Amino acid sequence: MHAVEARFVLMLVAVAVCLPGCAGNPVPRAWRPPAATAQRSSRGGWIRIEAVTAPGTKLRGGPLAEGELIAIDETAFHVLTTAGLQSVPRASVRRITVVGYGNQAGALAGWSVAGGVSTLSHGGFLLITAPMWAIAGVAATRTEKRAGTWHDDDLARRFARFPQGLPPGVDPKTLGALPEVAR
């Protein structure tokens, strides 16, 4: 094996180790349906709400609320959790993350690595084609990883069970509680 090919194989191994980390998703699998399925679902997307931290504090605890996004209004985010419906005041929210549907970032990362390995058959041209596969693979995987995820409440509202807001007279007890879901 030539020195150039050995370096290239080392680079591919490094990419193969790093790309799967880019494809992680903290949302339970049951709440990451394909986009076409999510469009027909009556469930809201998965939301994770992070708390505002006091000035000078570096402590980051768990989320304020995490579960199915029921509704968003001017005063609060309404989330169905394992304890039932929880309303989180907007003033206590630092950041929200809403996942409306699953993405294929893991598969895309795998195909990118496979494409990079395939350049071993390109001879000297692999000096051109291998970096192209690496750059395009990382860019495409990063873009796909963010597909279906929002941090803006106006965009996230479309993935609420009730996008126009919590209907008047809804009894939170009728919604029940979110069952424990495996991650």
N, CA, C and O of each residue as an XYZ file, in Angstrom:
732
protein
N       0.856     -1.182      0.000
C       0.000      0.000      0.000
C       0.900      1.243      0.000
O       1.835      1.331      0.796
N       0.630      2.165     -0.858
C       1.405      3.397     -0.941
C       1.097      4.290      0.245
O       0.083      4.123      0.922
N       1.985      5.237      0.487
C       1.796      6.158      1.613
C       0.532      6.987      1.440
O      -0.173      7.254      2.414
N       0.237      7.400      0.196
C      -0.967      8.204     -0.063
C      -2.219      7.387      0.247
O      -3.160      7.894      0.857
N      -2.228      6.114     -0.178
C      -3.395      5.264      0.089
C      -3.554      4.996      1.576
O      -4.678      4.937      2.075
N      -2.447      4.831      2.291
C      -2.510      4.592      3.736
C      -3.095      5.803      4.451
O      -3.915      5.658      5.358
N      -2.673      6.992      4.045
C      -3.228      8.213      4.652
C      -4.719      8.338      4.352
O      -5.516      8.736      5.201
N      -5.064      7.988      3.130
C      -6.476      8.064      2.743
C      -7.328      7.102      3.567
O      -8.412      7.467      4.021
N      -6.848      5.888      3.761
C      -7.592      4.908      4.560
C      -7.731      5.415      5.993
O      -8.790      5.264      6.601
N      -6.665      6.019      6.541
C      -6.746      6.594      7.879
C      -7.787      7.709      7.936
O      -8.537      7.811      8.907
N      -7.836      8.548      6.892
C      -8.827      9.620      6.845
C     -10.252      9.045      6.801
O     -11.149      9.553      7.474
N     -10.452      7.998      6.016
C     -11.780      7.379      5.935
C     -12.205      6.778      7.263
O     -13.374      6.866      7.638
N     -11.277      6.172      7.971
C     -11.588      5.616      9.291
C     -11.996      6.744     10.235
O     -12.950      6.595     10.999
N     -11.282      7.870     10.190
C     -11.629      9.012     11.042
C     -13.019      9.540     10.708
O     -13.796      9.846     11.612
N     -13.338      9.648      9.429
C     -14.668     10.105      9.011
C     -15.736      9.109      9.457
O     -16.797      9.506      9.938
N     -15.454      7.817      9.298
C     -16.421      6.782      9.691
C     -16.706      6.832     11.181
O     -17.828      6.558     11.609
N     -15.702      7.179     11.976
C     -15.892      7.267     13.425
C     -16.671      8.525     13.792
O     -17.487      8.490     14.713
N     -16.440      9.632     13.097
C     -17.065     10.917     13.439
C     -18.485     11.082     12.916
O     -19.322     11.652     13.617
N     -18.786     10.613     11.727
C     -20.096     10.860     11.129
C     -21.268     10.284     11.928
O     -22.280     10.971     12.063
N     -21.186      9.061     12.463
C     -22.338      8.576     13.226
C     -22.681      9.466     14.412
O     -23.848      9.558     14.791
N     -21.691     10.121     15.004
C     -21.962     11.039     16.102
C     -22.784     12.232     15.641
O     -23.538     12.803     16.428
N     -22.650     12.613     14.388
C     -23.410     13.724     13.835
C     -24.877     13.349     13.648
O     -25.736     14.226     13.563
N     -25.163     12.071     13.585
C     -26.504     11.631     13.238
C     -27.377     11.323     14.446
O     -28.460     10.760     14.285
N     -26.938     11.673     15.645
C     -27.702     11.359     16.848
C     -28.990     12.164     16.950
O     -29.093     13.258     16.395
N     -29.964     11.621     17.659
C     -31.232     12.298     17.854
C     -31.752     11.924     19.236
O     -31.980     10.743     19.501
N     -31.946     12.901     20.130
C     -32.353     12.602     21.502
C     -33.823     12.210     21.656
O     -34.256     11.874     22.759
N     -34.583     12.246     20.587
C     -36.013     11.958     20.643
C     -36.245     10.445     20.564
O     -35.578      9.763     19.786
N     -37.186      9.909     21.361
C     -37.473      8.472     21.274
C     -37.877      8.069     19.851
O     -38.529      8.837     19.143
N     -37.483      6.858     19.440
C     -37.764      6.375     18.075
C     -39.247      6.442     17.707
O     -39.586      6.773     16.570
N     -40.127      6.134     18.653
C     -41.564      6.142     18.366
C     -42.051      7.533     17.961
O     -43.098      7.655     17.326
N     -41.311      8.577     18.316
C     -41.705      9.954     18.006
C     -40.906     10.526     16.843
O     -40.863     11.743     16.660
N     -40.268      9.653     16.050
C     -39.528     10.091     14.872
C     -40.064      9.383     13.638
O     -39.319      8.668     12.967
N     -41.348      9.568     13.323
C     -41.878      8.896     12.128
C     -41.321      9.543     10.869
O     -40.857     10.683     10.914
N     -41.361      8.825      9.738
C     -40.979      9.472      8.468
C     -41.892     10.677      8.210
O     -43.015     10.730      8.712
N     -41.413     11.624      7.440
C     -42.167     12.860      7.192
C     -43.572     12.587      6.658
O     -44.524     13.238      7.088
N     -43.724     11.644      5.734
C     -45.045     11.351      5.159
C     -46.004     10.818      6.224
O     -47.191     11.142      6.194
N     -45.520     10.021      7.149
C     -46.360      9.490      8.221
C     -46.726     10.594      9.205
O     -47.863     10.657      9.671
N     -45.768     11.468      9.525
C     -46.020     12.559     10.466
C     -47.110     13.497      9.960
O     -47.861     14.058     10.758
N     -47.207     13.674      8.638
C     -48.227     14.551      8.070
C     -49.632     14.026      8.316
O     -50.580     14.808      8.382
N     -49.779     12.721      8.452
C     -51.101     12.127      8.650
C     -51.403     11.817     10.115
O     -52.495     11.347     10.433
N     -50.458     12.072     10.998
C     -50.620     11.744     12.407
C     -51.393     12.835     13.145
O     -51.269     14.017     12.824
N     -52.183     12.437     14.124
C     -52.903     13.423     14.937
C     -52.083     13.809     16.171
O     -52.474     14.712     16.911
N     -50.966     13.144     16.399
C     -50.105     13.475     17.534
C     -49.283     14.719     17.223
O     -49.011     15.040     16.067
N     -48.903     15.397     18.276
C     -47.997     16.522     18.126
C     -46.576     16.023     18.038
O     -46.310     14.847     18.288
N     -45.653     16.909     17.683
C     -44.234     16.553     17.640
C     -43.673     16.455     19.042
O     -44.361     16.760     20.016
N     -42.438     16.035     19.145
C     -41.762     15.920     20.433
C     -41.092     17.247     20.745
O     -40.400     17.805     19.895
N     -41.291     17.764     21.969
C     -40.672     19.030     22.361
C     -39.831     18.828     23.607
O     -40.172     18.058     24.505
N     -38.727     19.542     23.628
C     -37.857     19.582     24.808
C     -37.693     21.054     25.144
O     -37.261     21.846     24.305
N     -38.038     21.417     26.371
C     -37.973     22.812     26.802
C     -36.871     22.955     27.841
O     -36.873     22.271     28.864
N     -35.926     23.855     27.563
C     -34.822     24.113     28.483
C     -35.095     25.386     29.258
O     -35.642     26.349     28.720
N     -34.711     25.385     30.530
C     -34.995     26.499     31.434
C     -34.014     27.646     31.275
O     -32.868     27.457     30.867
N     -34.486     28.832     31.605
C     -33.630     30.005     31.685
C     -32.728     29.799     32.893
O     -33.190     29.363     33.947
N     -31.439     30.112     32.743
C     -30.537     30.003     33.884
C     -30.293     31.392     34.449
O     -30.292     32.384     33.720
N     -30.090     31.445     35.743
C     -29.845     32.724     36.403
C     -28.496     33.275     35.936
O     -27.579     32.501     35.659
N     -28.364     34.605     35.844
C     -27.092     35.201     35.426
C     -25.957     34.727     36.337
O     -26.109     34.665     37.557
N     -24.831     34.397     35.733
C     -23.676     33.944     36.494
C     -23.726     32.465     36.862
O     -22.795     31.952     37.482
N     -24.800     31.775     36.488
C     -24.932     30.355     36.804
C     -24.544     29.544     35.585
O     -24.949     29.854     34.465
N     -23.765     28.515     35.806
C     -23.377     27.658     34.699
C     -24.049     26.296     34.796
O     -23.855     25.442     33.931
N     -24.821     26.095     35.824
C     -25.477     24.804     36.010
C     -26.567     24.596     34.980
O     -27.374     25.489     34.723
N     -26.586     23.430     34.402
C     -27.624     23.069     33.432
C     -28.259     21.789     33.931
O     -27.627     20.732     33.928
N     -29.464     21.879     34.345
C     -30.186     20.701     34.789
C     -30.873     20.030     33.614
O     -30.556     20.308     32.458
N     -31.807     19.152     33.911
C     -32.583     18.510     32.859
C     -33.575     19.486     32.264
O     -33.619     20.652     32.656
N     -34.360     19.020     31.331
C     -35.337     19.912     30.695
C     -36.473     20.261     31.649
O     -36.791     19.494     32.558
N     -37.084     21.430     31.435
C     -38.276     21.809     32.195
C     -39.427     20.868     31.872
O     -40.178     20.449     32.754
N     -39.546     20.551     30.608
C     -40.597     19.633     30.152
C     -40.124     18.963     28.879
O     -39.368     19.533     28.092
N     -40.591     17.728     28.697
C     -40.246     16.983     27.501
C     -41.385     16.018     27.228
O     -41.794     15.260     28.107
N     -41.893     16.051     26.002
C     -42.989     15.166     25.635
C     -43.681     15.648     24.379
O     -43.077     16.332     23.554
N     -44.961     15.289     24.229
C     -45.727     15.671     23.038
C     -46.155     17.127     23.134
O     -46.704     17.562     24.146
N     -45.896     17.873     22.068
C     -46.320     19.273     22.009
C     -47.817     19.314     21.742
O     -48.282     18.889     20.684
N     -48.571     19.831     22.716
C     -50.024     19.917     22.582
C     -50.430     21.249     21.956
O     -51.211     21.281     21.005
N     -49.897     22.349     22.492
C     -50.245     23.674     21.961
C     -49.225     24.704     22.431
O     -48.496     24.493     23.400
N     -49.196     25.829     21.711
C     -48.370     26.978     22.086
C     -49.283     28.190     22.039
O     -49.985     28.408     21.053
N     -49.272     28.977     23.107
C     -50.027     30.228     23.081
C     -49.128     31.368     23.556
O     -47.931     31.166     23.757
N     -49.690     32.554     23.735
C     -48.894     33.729     24.090
C     -48.259     33.624     25.467
O     -47.252     34.282     25.728
N     -48.823     32.812     26.354
C     -48.315     32.762     27.720
C     -47.538     31.499     28.056
O     -46.702     31.513     28.960
N     -47.803     30.393     27.335
C     -47.193     29.129     27.750
C     -47.062     28.119     26.615
O     -47.704     28.226     25.570
N     -46.204     27.139     26.869
C     -46.082     25.950     26.031
C     -46.810     24.844     26.782
O     -46.565     24.646     27.972
N     -47.703     24.117     26.108
C     -48.468     23.044     26.739
C     -47.929     21.713     26.226
O     -47.959     21.431     25.028
N     -47.438     20.905     27.159
C     -46.734     19.668     26.818
C     -47.365     18.499     27.573
O     -47.608     18.576     28.778
N     -47.625     17.415     26.837
C     -48.115     16.199     27.474
C     -46.901     15.379     27.879
O     -46.147     14.906     27.028
N     -46.717     15.212     29.188
C     -45.579     14.473     29.725
C     -46.079     13.182     30.369
O     -47.275     12.893     30.360
N     -45.157     12.421     30.920
C     -45.551     11.186     31.602
C     -46.367     11.482     32.866
O     -47.042     10.594     33.386
N     -46.312     12.713     33.357
C     -47.096     13.106     34.535
C     -48.427     13.749     34.150
O     -49.219     14.081     35.032
N     -48.690     13.930     32.876
C     -49.908     14.579     32.407
C     -49.583     15.882     31.698
O     -48.432     16.140     31.345
N     -50.621     16.714     31.491
C     -50.426     17.985     30.787
C     -49.689     18.968     31.681
O     -50.071     19.200     32.828
N     -48.622     19.539     31.132
C     -47.825     20.519     31.868
C     -47.776     21.790     31.037
O     -47.471     21.750     29.845
N     -48.076     22.918     31.669
C     -47.979     24.213     30.993
C     -46.744     24.924     31.509
O     -46.605     25.151     32.711
N     -45.844     25.275     30.594
C     -44.585     25.922     30.966
C     -44.667     27.387     30.552
O     -44.807     27.681     29.365
N     -44.581     28.314     31.511
C     -44.640     29.746     31.179
C     -43.484     30.148     30.265
O     -42.352     29.697     30.440
N     -43.784     30.996     29.297
C     -42.767     31.434     28.339
C     -41.585     32.112     29.032
O     -40.450     31.999     28.568
N     -41.838     32.814     30.134
C     -40.781     33.547     30.830
C     -39.696     32.618     31.379
O     -38.566     33.058     31.590
N     -40.011     31.366     31.610
C     -39.025     30.433     32.175
C     -38.307     29.615     31.101
O     -37.503     28.739     31.417
N     -38.600     29.906     29.824
C     -38.040     29.119     28.725
C     -36.813     29.800     28.125
O     -36.868     30.959     27.716
N     -35.705     29.058     28.079
C     -34.495     29.547     27.432
C     -34.469     29.117     25.969
O     -34.138     29.907     25.085
N     -34.825     27.850     25.723
C     -34.756     27.312     24.368
C     -35.721     26.142     24.241
O     -35.921     25.370     25.179
N     -36.317     26.032     23.047
C     -37.144     24.860     22.759
C     -36.531     24.116     21.589
O     -35.883     24.707     20.725
N     -36.745     22.813     21.576
C     -36.359     21.983     20.441
C     -37.562     21.118     20.121
O     -38.002     20.324     20.953
N     -38.095     21.269     18.918
C     -39.249     20.483     18.484
C     -38.816     19.608     17.323
O     -38.225     20.086     16.355
N     -39.116     18.318     17.430
C     -38.833     17.378     16.352
C     -40.175     16.918     15.814
O     -40.945     16.264     16.517
N     -40.452     17.263     14.564
C     -41.727     16.929     13.949
C     -41.729     15.576     13.260
O     -42.768     14.923     13.161
N     -40.560     15.156     12.782
C     -40.456     13.870     12.092
C     -39.008     13.416     12.106
O     -38.103     14.201     12.388
N     -38.794     12.138     11.798
C     -37.460     11.563     11.783
C     -36.719     11.922     10.506
O     -37.321     12.340      9.518
N     -35.431     11.757     10.541
C     -34.632     12.007      9.351
C     -33.768     10.788      9.059
O     -33.742      9.833      9.834
N     -33.083     10.830      7.966
C     -32.267      9.701      7.523
C     -30.772     10.038      7.590
O     -29.998      9.592      6.743
N     -30.368     10.820      8.589
C     -28.971     11.240      8.678
C     -28.032     10.061      8.871
O     -26.936     10.061      8.309
N     -28.420      9.065      9.639
C     -27.556      7.904      9.859
C     -27.292      7.147      8.574
O     -26.154      6.770      8.292
N     -28.339      6.923      7.793
C     -28.177      6.223      6.512
C     -27.327      7.047      5.555
O     -26.490      6.500      4.837
N     -27.536      8.345      5.542
C     -26.761      9.219      4.661
C     -25.282      9.200      5.043
O     -24.414      9.203      4.170
N     -24.997      9.182      6.334
C     -23.602      9.105      6.784
C     -22.975      7.801      6.319
O     -21.829      7.787      5.870
N     -23.716      6.709      6.422
C     -23.208      5.412      5.972
C     -22.905      5.397      4.485
O     -21.870      4.880      4.064
N     -23.801      5.962      3.687
C     -23.581      6.019      2.235
C     -22.391      6.917      1.903
O     -21.654      6.649      0.955
N     -22.206      7.973      2.678
C     -21.067      8.862      2.433
C     -19.755      8.145      2.690
O     -18.806      8.288      1.918
N     -19.693      7.382      3.758
C     -18.483      6.614      4.055
C     -18.252      5.562      2.969
O     -17.124      5.381      2.511
N     -19.319      4.867      2.556
C     -19.189      3.857      1.498
C     -18.700      4.490      0.195
O     -17.865      3.913     -0.502
N     -19.213      5.664     -0.131
C     -18.754      6.369     -1.336
C     -17.287      6.751     -1.234
O     -16.544      6.658     -2.211
N     -16.871      7.183     -0.046
C     -15.463      7.518      0.157
C     -14.564      6.311     -0.008
O     -13.499      6.406     -0.618
N     -14.982      5.173      0.530
C     -14.204      3.933      0.379
C     -14.135      3.529     -1.088
O     -13.116      3.002     -1.534
N     -15.188      3.764     -1.830
C     -15.205      3.370     -3.251
C     -14.154      4.099     -4.075
O     -13.789      3.644     -5.159
N     -13.663      5.232     -3.567
C     -12.665      5.979     -4.327
C     -11.309      5.293     -4.334
O     -10.409      5.712     -5.062
N     -11.147      4.241     -3.533
C      -9.892      3.483     -3.582
C      -9.661      2.901     -4.972
O      -8.519      2.650     -5.356
N     -10.715      2.688     -5.714
C     -10.590      2.133     -7.066
C     -10.304      3.214     -8.113
O     -10.205      2.902     -9.300
N     -10.172      4.450     -7.707
C      -9.982      5.547     -8.652
C      -8.511      5.818     -8.957
O      -8.196      6.713     -9.741
N      -7.622      5.062     -8.351
C      -6.196      5.293     -8.586
C      -5.783      6.661     -8.083
O      -6.199      7.083     -7.003
N      -4.970      7.353     -8.856
C      -4.484      8.675     -8.471
C      -5.576      9.724     -8.369
O      -5.407     10.733     -7.686
N      -6.704      9.490     -9.049
C      -7.805     10.459     -8.999
C      -8.479     10.509     -7.631
O      -9.270     11.412     -7.357
N      -8.161      9.527     -6.765
C      -8.775      9.550     -5.441
C      -8.345     10.770     -4.656
O      -9.005     11.151     -3.690
N      -7.231     11.394     -5.064
C      -6.828     12.640     -4.410
C      -7.844     13.750     -4.658
O      -7.911     14.717     -3.899
N      -8.626     13.610     -5.708
C      -9.678     14.586     -6.011
C     -11.032     14.073     -5.525
O     -11.787     14.801     -4.880
N     -11.330     12.811     -5.841
C     -12.674     12.293     -5.545
C     -12.905     12.007     -4.060
O     -14.024     12.178     -3.575
N     -11.884     11.579     -3.334
C     -12.070     11.284     -1.904
C     -12.444     12.535     -1.113
O     -13.404     12.495     -0.343
N     -11.715     13.653     -1.275
C     -12.132     14.865     -0.554
C     -13.531     15.345     -0.966
O     -14.271     15.895     -0.150
N     -13.886     15.131     -2.245
C     -15.227     15.528     -2.681
C     -16.280     14.728     -1.932
O     -17.281     15.285     -1.482
N     -16.059     13.404     -1.795
C     -16.996     12.570     -1.050
C     -17.058     13.013      0.417
O     -18.141     13.087      0.998
N     -15.913     13.304      1.005
C     -15.880     13.699      2.413
C     -16.624     15.015      2.642
O     -17.442     15.123      3.556
N     -16.337     16.002      1.814
C     -16.975     17.319      1.969
C     -18.479     17.227      1.731
O     -19.274     17.722      2.530
N     -18.864     16.589      0.627
C     -20.298     16.467      0.322
C     -21.014     15.611      1.363
O     -22.141     15.921      1.748
N     -20.373     14.542      1.817
C     -20.994     13.658      2.805
C     -21.236     14.352      4.132
O     -22.310     14.221      4.719
N     -20.240     15.093      4.609
C     -20.398     15.819      5.879
C     -21.461     16.900      5.740
O     -22.308     17.049      6.621
N     -21.429     17.657      4.646
C     -22.425     18.730      4.439
C     -23.838     18.167      4.347
O     -24.759     18.698      4.968
N     -24.015     17.094      3.574
C     -25.349     16.508      3.414
C     -25.855     15.900      4.729
O     -27.031     16.033      5.065
N     -24.972     15.242      5.460
C     -25.376     14.628      6.733
C     -25.758     15.692      7.753
O     -26.745     15.532      8.471
N     -24.995     16.769      7.827
C     -25.332     17.853      8.769
C     -26.673     18.492      8.416
O     -27.477     18.791      9.299
N     -26.904     18.696      7.137
C     -28.174     19.286      6.700
C     -29.333     18.357      7.022
O     -30.360     18.807      7.530
N     -29.187     17.075      6.736
C     -30.252     16.105      6.994
C     -30.487     15.938      8.490
O     -31.619     15.702      8.912
N     -29.444     16.058      9.292
C     -29.600     15.918     10.743
C     -30.557     16.970     11.289
O     -31.307     16.704     12.228
N     -30.532     18.156     10.705
C     -31.400     19.243     11.179
C     -32.807     19.181     10.584
O     -33.691     19.919     11.021
N     -33.024     18.320      9.602
C     -34.349     18.216      8.980
C     -35.375     17.747     10.017
O     -35.143     16.775     10.736
N     -36.482     18.431     10.085
C     -37.553     18.047     11.003
C     -37.379     18.582     12.407
O     -38.157     18.230     13.294
N     -36.370     19.434     12.644
C     -36.095     19.974     13.977
C     -36.144     21.497     13.926
O     -35.555     22.118     13.041
N     -36.857     22.094     14.891
C     -36.994     23.555     14.944
C     -36.748     24.057     16.347
O     -36.966     23.346     17.328
N     -36.280     25.322     16.431
C     -36.075     25.995     17.712
C     -36.918     27.261     17.808
O     -36.890     27.950     18.828
N     -37.658     27.568     16.763
C     -38.490     28.758     16.703
C     -39.938     28.352     16.995
O     -40.475     27.455     16.345
N     -40.564     29.009     17.969
C     -41.915     28.577     18.362
C     -42.958     28.811     17.278
O     -43.950     28.084     17.220
N     -42.761     29.816     16.411
C     -43.740     30.021     15.338
C     -43.704     28.875     14.330
O     -44.752     28.433     13.859
N     -42.512     28.392     13.997
C     -42.397     27.245     13.094
C     -42.797     25.949     13.794
O     -43.386     25.061     13.180
N     -42.475     25.848     15.078
C     -42.796     24.637     15.842
C     -44.300     24.474     16.044
O     -44.794     23.355     16.181
N     -45.013     25.572     16.061
C     -46.467     25.546     16.295
C     -47.183     24.602     15.324
O     -48.182     23.984     15.691
N     -46.694     24.489     14.116
C     -47.353     23.620     13.126
C     -47.266     22.147     13.509
O     -48.002     21.329     12.957
N     -46.380     21.788     14.447
C     -46.269     20.403     14.879
C     -46.947     20.151     16.222
O     -46.725     19.116     16.850
N     -47.769     21.097     16.660
C     -48.550     20.904     17.876
C     -49.804     20.101     17.533
O     -50.287     20.149     16.402
N     -50.322     19.372     18.504
C     -51.576     18.643     18.273
C     -52.683     19.642     17.968
O     -53.546     19.386     17.128
N     -52.654     20.787     18.658
C     -53.624     21.863     18.413
C     -52.846     23.102     17.958
O     -52.484     23.929     18.795
N     -52.576     23.254     16.652
C     -51.751     24.366     16.161
C     -52.321     25.757     16.439
O     -51.564     26.719     16.559
N     -53.647     25.873     16.543
C     -54.255     27.185     16.801
C     -54.270     27.534     18.284
O     -54.721     28.619     18.650
N     -53.800     26.664     19.126
C     -53.800     26.899     20.571
C     -54.705     25.900     21.272
O     -55.492     25.197     20.639
N     -54.580     25.853     22.568
C     -55.384     24.938     23.372
C     -56.855     25.327     23.251
O     -57.211     26.462     23.566
N     -57.719     24.412     22.802
C     -59.134     24.746     22.648
C     -59.763     25.119     23.994
O     -59.414     24.538     25.021
N     -60.682     26.077     23.992
C     -61.330     26.465     25.243
C     -62.107     25.285     25.829
O     -62.755     24.521     25.113
N     -62.021     25.166     27.130
C     -62.781     24.128     27.816
C     -62.157     22.743     27.782
O     -62.787     21.784     28.228
N     -60.933     22.603     27.265
C     -60.287     21.289     27.247
C     -59.910     20.913     28.670
O     -59.225     21.664     29.365
N     -60.364     19.748     29.091
C     -60.009     19.240     30.411
C     -58.695     18.477     30.274
O     -58.643     17.472     29.565
N     -57.628     18.936     30.944
C     -56.334     18.264     30.813
C     -56.383     16.780     31.175
O     -55.578     15.993     30.676
N     -57.321     16.396     32.036
C     -57.422     14.990     32.436
C     -57.861     14.108     31.275
O     -57.553     12.916     31.259
N     -58.576     14.674     30.300
C     -59.015     13.863     29.165
C     -57.853     13.500     28.250
O     -57.938     12.539     27.485
N     -56.759     14.272     28.326
C     -55.589     13.968     27.529
C     -54.787     12.822     28.119
O     -54.002     12.183     27.418
N     -54.978     12.561     29.399
C     -54.257     11.480     30.061
C     -52.793     11.871     30.286
O     -52.477     13.040     30.509
N     -51.923     10.889     30.225
C     -50.493     11.109     30.389
C     -49.761     10.367     29.283
O     -50.274      9.406     28.709
N     -48.595     10.817     29.008
C     -47.779     10.184     27.987
C     -47.188      8.898     28.559
O     -46.601      8.931     29.640
N     -47.323      7.777     27.872
C     -46.718      6.547     28.374
C     -45.191      6.642     28.304
O     -44.652      7.368     27.468
N     -44.504      5.919     29.168
C     -43.034      5.882     29.104
C     -42.629      5.330     27.751
O     -43.167      4.319     27.300
N     -41.678      5.995     27.103
C     -41.211      5.548     25.801
C     -39.720      5.268     25.868
O     -38.965      6.010     26.497
N     -39.304      4.194     25.215
C     -37.885      3.843     25.175
C     -37.145      4.775     24.227
O     -37.672      5.166     23.185
N     -35.951      5.117     24.590
C     -35.142      6.015     23.743
C     -34.373      5.235     22.762
O     -33.634      5.807     21.961
